[in-house]
Amino acid sequence: MSKKDFEKLVKKSIMALPEHIRERMDNVAIVIEDKPSPLQLEEIGTRSGRILLGLYQGVPQTTWGRKLATRLPDKITIFQDSIERLTSSQKDIINLVKKTVWHEIAHHFGFSEKRVRDLESKWRKNGKI
């Protein structure tokens, strides 16, 4: 898939989120890269060779405060090559991008990795993912 088509897919995934979620997203940039760098993997404690689909870097909204009034934007990176390596069809790419975008935005709102995975597991059991 071309980078431009992948970017459109990420934008569609963001727009598919409920409006009240999109309205609360604040000071966050969403970018696309092919794959994580060794430094990104090291920073989050992921071994080389493991696949990382997305990465949230920033200060979650739940920890914002007066001391952080002039903070830099948060950054969400979606890794195109990583997603494409795990999928075998266009439909799979679309679904994995949606899930990855939601997952990283949940971190922006302060959800821990455990909480995000618990929600995903619950939704999977109910047929929502």
Contact map, one row per residue, 1 for C-alpha under 8 A:
111011000000000000000000000000000000000000000000000000000000000000000000000000000000000000000000000000000000000000000000000000000
111111000000000000000000000000000000000000000000000000000000000000000000000000000000000000000000000000000000000000000000000000000
111111100000000000000000000000000000000000000000000000000000000000000000000000010000000000000000000000000000000000000000000000000
011111110000000000000000000000000000000000000000000000000000000000000000000000000000000000000000000000000000000000000000000000000
111111111000000000000000000000000000000000000000000000000000000000000000000000000000000000000000000000000000000000000000000000000
111111111100000000000000000000000000000000000000000000000000000000000000000000010000000000000000000000000000000000000000000000000
001111111110000000000000000000010000000000000000000000000000000000000000000000000000000000000000000000000000000000000000000000000
000111111111000000000000000000000000000000000000000000000000000000000000000000000000000000000000000000000000000000000000000000000
000011111111100000000000000000000000000000000000000000000000000000000000000000000000000000000100100000000000000000000000000000000
000001111111110000000000000000000000000000000000000000000000000000000000000000000000000000000000110010000000000000000000000000000
000000111111111000000000000000000000000000000000000000000000000000000000000000000000000000000000000000000000000000000000000000000
000000011111111100000000000000000000000000000000000000000000000000000000000000000000000000000000000000000000000000000000000000000
000000001111111110000000000000000000000000000000000000000000000000000000000000000000000000000000110010000000000000000000000000000
000000000111111110000100000000000000000000000000000000000000000000000000000000000000000000000000010011000000000000000000000000000
000000000011111111100100000000000000000000000000000000000000000000000000000000000000000000000000000000000000000000000000000000000
000000000001111111000000000000000000000000000000000000000000000000000000000000000000000000000000000000000000000000000000000000000
000000000000111111101100000000000000000000000000000000000000000000000000000000000000000000000000000001000000000000000000000000000
000000000000001111111100000000000000000000000000000000000000000000000000000000000000000000000000000000000000000000000000000000000
000000000000001011111110000000000000000000000000000000000000000000000000000000000000000000000000000000000000000000000000000000000
000000000000000001111111000000000000000000000000000000000000000000000000000000000000000000000000000000000000000000000000000000000
000000000000000011111111100000000000000000000000000000000000000000000000000000000000000000000000000000000000000000000000000000000
000000000000011011111111100000000000000000000000000000000000000000000000000000000000000000000000000000000000000000000000000000000
000000000000000000111111110000000000000000000000000000000000000000000000000000000000000000000000000000000000000000000000000000000
000000000000000000011111110000000000000000000000000000000000000000000000000000000000000000000000000000000000000000000000000000000
000000000000000000001111111100000000000000000000000000000000000000000000000000000000000000000000000000000001100000000000000000000
000000000000000000000011111100000000000000000000000000000000000000000000000000000000000000000000000000000000000000000000000000000
000000000000000000000000111110000000000000000000000000000000000000000001110000000000000000000000000000000000000000000000000000000
000000000000000000000000111111000000000000000000000000000000000000000000111100000000000000000000000000000000000000000000000000000
000000000000000000000000001111100000000000000000000000000000000000000000111100000000000000000000000000000000000000000000000000000
000000000000000000000000000111110000000000000000000000000000000000000000001111000000000000000000000000000000000000000000000000000
000000000000000000000000000011111000000000000000000000000000000000000000001111000000000000000000000000000000000000000000000000000
000000100000000000000000000001111100000000000000000000000000000000000000000011110000000000000000000000000000000000000000000000000
000000000000000000000000000000111111000000000000000000000000000000000000000011111000000000000000000000000000000000000000000000000
000000000000000000000000000000011111000000000000000000000000000000000000000000111100000000000000000000000000000000000000000000000
000000000000000000000000000000001111100000000000000100000000000000000000000000111100000000000000000000000000000000000000000000000
000000000000000000000000000000001111111110000000000100000000000000000000000000100000000000000000000000000000000000000000000000000
000000000000000000000000000000000011111110000000000000000000000000000000000000000000000000000000000000000000000000000000000000000
000000000000000000000000000000000001111111000001000000000000000000000000000000000000000000000000000000000000000000000000000000000
000000000000000000000000000000000001111111100000000000000000000000000000000000000000000000000000000000000000000000000000000000000
000000000000000000000000000000000001111111110000000000000000000000000000000000000000000000000000000000000000000000000000000000000
000000000000000000000000000000000001111111111111000100000000000000000000000000000000000000000000000000000000000000000000000000000
000000000000000000000000000000000000011111111110000000000000000000000000000000000000000000000000000000000000000000000000000000000
000000000000000000000000000000000000001111111100000000000000000000000000000000000000000000000000000000000000000000000000000000000
000000000000000000000000000000000000000111111100000000000000000000000000000000000000000000000000000000000000000000000000000000000
000000000000000000000000000000000000000011111110000000000000000000000000000000000000000000000000000000000000000000000000000000000
000000000000000000000000000000000000000011111111010000000000000000000000000000000000000000000000000000000000000000000000000000000
000000000000000000000000000000000000000011001111110000000000000000000000000000000000000000000000000000000000000000000000000000000
000000000000000000000000000000000000010010000111110000000000000000000000000000000000000000000000000000000000000000000000000000000
000000000000000000000000000000000000000000000011111000000000000000000000000000000000000000000000000000000000000000000000000000000
000000000000000000000000000000000000000000000111111100000000000000000000000000000000000000000000000000000000000000000000000000000
000000000000000000000000000000000000000000000000111110000000000000000000000000000100000000000000000000000000000000000000000000000
000000000000000000000000000000000011000010000000011111100000000000000000000000100100000000000000000000000000000000000000000000000
000000000000000000000000000000000000000000000000001111100000000000000000000001110110000000000000000100000000000000000000000000000
000000000000000000000000000000000000000000000000000111110000000000000000000111100000000000000000000110010000000000000000000000000
000000000000000000000000000000000000000000000000000111111000000000000000001111000000000000000000000000010000000000000000000000000
000000000000000000000000000000000000000000000000000001111100000000000000011110000000000000000000000000011011000000000000000000000
000000000000000000000000000000000000000000000000000000111110000000000000011100000000000000000000000000000000000000000000000000000
000000000000000000000000000000000000000000000000000000011111000000000000111000000000000000000000000000000001000000000000000000000
000000000000000000000000000000000000000000000000000000001111101100000000010000000000000000000000000000000001000000000000000000000
000000000000000000000000000000000000000000000000000000000111111100000000000000000000000000000000000000000011110000000000000000000
000000000000000000000000000000000000000000000000000000000011111100000000000000000000000000000000000000000001110000000000000000000
000000000000000000000000000000000000000000000000000000000001111100000000000000000000000000000000000000000000110000000000000000000
000000000000000000000000000000000000000000000000000000000011111110000000000000000000000000000000000000000000010000000000000000000
000000000000000000000000000000000000000000000000000000000011111111111000000000000000000000000000000000000000000000000000000000000
000000000000000000000000000000000000000000000000000000000000001111111000000000000000000000000000000000000000000000000000000000000
000000000000000000000000000000000000000000000000000000000000000111111000000000000000000000000000000000000000000000000000000000000
000000000000000000000000000000000000000000000000000000000000000111111000000000000000000000000000000000000000000000000000000000000
000000000000000000000000000000000000000000000000000000000000000111111110000000000000000000000000000000000000000000000000000000000
000000000000000000000000000000000000000000000000000000000000000111111110000000000000000000000000000000000000000000000000000000000
000000000000000000000000000000000000000000000000000000000000000000011111000000000000000000000000000000000000000000000000000000000
000000000000000000000000000000000000000000000000000000000000000000011111100000000000000000000000000000000000000000000000000000000
000000000000000000000000001000000000000000000000000000000000000000000111110000000000000000000000000000000000000000000000000000000
000000000000000000000000001110000000000000000000000000000100000000000011111000000000000000000000000000000000000000000000000000000
000000000000000000000000001110000000000000000000000000011110000000000001111100000000000000000000000000000001000000000000000000000
000000000000000000000000000111100000000000000000000000111100000000000000111110000000000000000000000000000000000000000000000000000
000000000000000000000000000111100000000000000000000001111000000000000000011111000000000000000000000000011000000000000000000000000
000000000000000000000000000001111000000000000000000001110000000000000000001111100000000000000000000000000000000000000000000000000
000000000000000000000000000001111000000000000000000011100000000000000000000111110000000000000000000110000000000000000000000000000
000000000000000000000000000000011111000000000000000111000000000000000000000011111110000000000000000000000000000000000000000000000
001001000000000000000000000000011110000000000000000010000000000000000000000001111111000000000000000000000000000000000000000000000
000000000000000000000000000000001110000000000000000000000000000000000000000000111111100000000000000000000000000000000000000000000
000000000000000000000000000000000110000000000000001110000000000000000000000000111111110000000000000000000000000000000000000000000
000000000000000000000000000000000000000000000000000010000000000000000000000000111111111000001001100000000000000000000000000000000
000000000000000000000000000000000000000000000000000000000000000000000000000000011111111100001000000000000000000000000000000000000
000000000000000000000000000000000000000000000000000000000000000000000000000000001111111100000000000000000000000000000000000000000
000000000000000000000000000000000000000000000000000000000000000000000000000000000111111100000000000000000000000000000000000000000
000000000000000000000000000000000000000000000000000000000000000000000000000000000011111111011000000000000000000000000000000000000
000000000000000000000000000000000000000000000000000000000000000000000000000000000001111111011000000000000000000000000000000000000
000000000000000000000000000000000000000000000000000000000000000000000000000000000000001111111000000000000000000000000000000000000
000000000000000000000000000000000000000000000000000000000000000000000000000000000000001111111100000000000000000000000000000000000
000000000000000000000000000000000000000000000000000000000000000000000000000000000000000011111110000000000000000000000000000000000
000000000000000000000000000000000000000000000000000000000000000000000000000000000000001111111111000000000000000000000000000000000
000000000000000000000000000000000000000000000000000000000000000000000000000000000011001111111111100000000000000000000000000000000
000000001000000000000000000000000000000000000000000000000000000000000000000000000000000001111111110000000000000000000000000000000
000000000000000000000000000000000000000000000000000000000000000000000000000000000000000000111111111000000000000000000000000000000
000000000000000000000000000000000000000000000000000000000000000000000000000000000010000000011111111100000000000000000000000000000
000000001100100000000000000000000000000000000000000000000000000000000000000000000010000000001111111110000000000000000000000000000
000000000100110000000000000000000000000000000000000000000000000000000000000000000000000000000111111111000000000000000000000000000
000000000000000000000000000000000000000000000000000000000000000000000000000000000000000000000011111111100000000000000000000000001
000000000000000000000000000000000000000000000000000011000000000000000000000001000000000000000001111111110000000000000000000000000
000000000100110000000000000000000000000000000000000001000000000000000000000001000000000000000000111111111000000000000000000000000
000000000000010010000000000000000000000000000000000000000000000000000000000000000000000000000000011111111100000000000000000000000
000000000000000000000000000000000000000000000000000000000000000000000000000000000000000000000000001111111110000000010000000000000
000000000000000000000000000000000000000000000000000001110000000000000000000100000000000000000000000111111111000000000000000000000
000000000000000000000000000000000000000000000000000000010000000000000000000100000000000000000000000011111111100000000000000000000
000000000000000000000000000000000000000000000000000000000000000000000000000000000000000000000000000001111111111000010000000000000
000000000000000000000000000000000000000000000000000000010001000000000000000000000000000000000000000000111111111110010000000000000
000000000000000000000000100000000000000000000000000000010111100000000000010000000000000000000000000000011111111000000000000000000
000000000000000000000000100000000000000000000000000000000001110000000000000000000000000000000000000000001111111000000000000000000
000000000000000000000000000000000000000000000000000000000001111000000000000000000000000000000000000000000111111100000000000000000
000000000000000000000000000000000000000000000000000000000000000000000000000000000000000000000000000000000111111110110000000000000
000000000000000000000000000000000000000000000000000000000000000000000000000000000000000000000000000000000010011111110000000000000
000000000000000000000000000000000000000000000000000000000000000000000000000000000000000000000000000000000010001111111000000000000
000000000000000000000000000000000000000000000000000000000000000000000000000000000000000000000000000000000000000111111100000000000
000000000000000000000000000000000000000000000000000000000000000000000000000000000000000000000000000000000000001111111110000000000
000000000000000000000000000000000000000000000000000000000000000000000000000000000000000000000000000000100110001111111111000000000
000000000000000000000000000000000000000000000000000000000000000000000000000000000000000000000000000000000000000011111111100000000
000000000000000000000000000000000000000000000000000000000000000000000000000000000000000000000000000000000000000001111111110000000
000000000000000000000000000000000000000000000000000000000000000000000000000000000000000000000000000000000000000000111111111000000
000000000000000000000000000000000000000000000000000000000000000000000000000000000000000000000000000000000000000000011111111100001
000000000000000000000000000000000000000000000000000000000000000000000000000000000000000000000000000000000000000000001111111110000
000000000000000000000000000000000000000000000000000000000000000000000000000000000000000000000000000000000000000000000111111111000
000000000000000000000000000000000000000000000000000000000000000000000000000000000000000000000000000000000000000000000011111111111
000000000000000000000000000000000000000000000000000000000000000000000000000000000000000000000000000000000000000000000001111111111
000000000000000000000000000000000000000000000000000000000000000000000000000000000000000000000000000000000000000000000000111111110
000000000000000000000000000000000000000000000000000000000000000000000000000000000000000000000000000000000000000000000000011111111
000000000000000000000000000000000000000000000000000000000000000000000000000000000000000000000000000000000000000000000000001111111
000000000000000000000000000000000000000000000000000000000000000000000000000000000000000000000000000000000000000000000000001111111
000000000000000000000000000000000000000000000000000000000000000000000000000000000000000000000000001000000000000000000001001101111
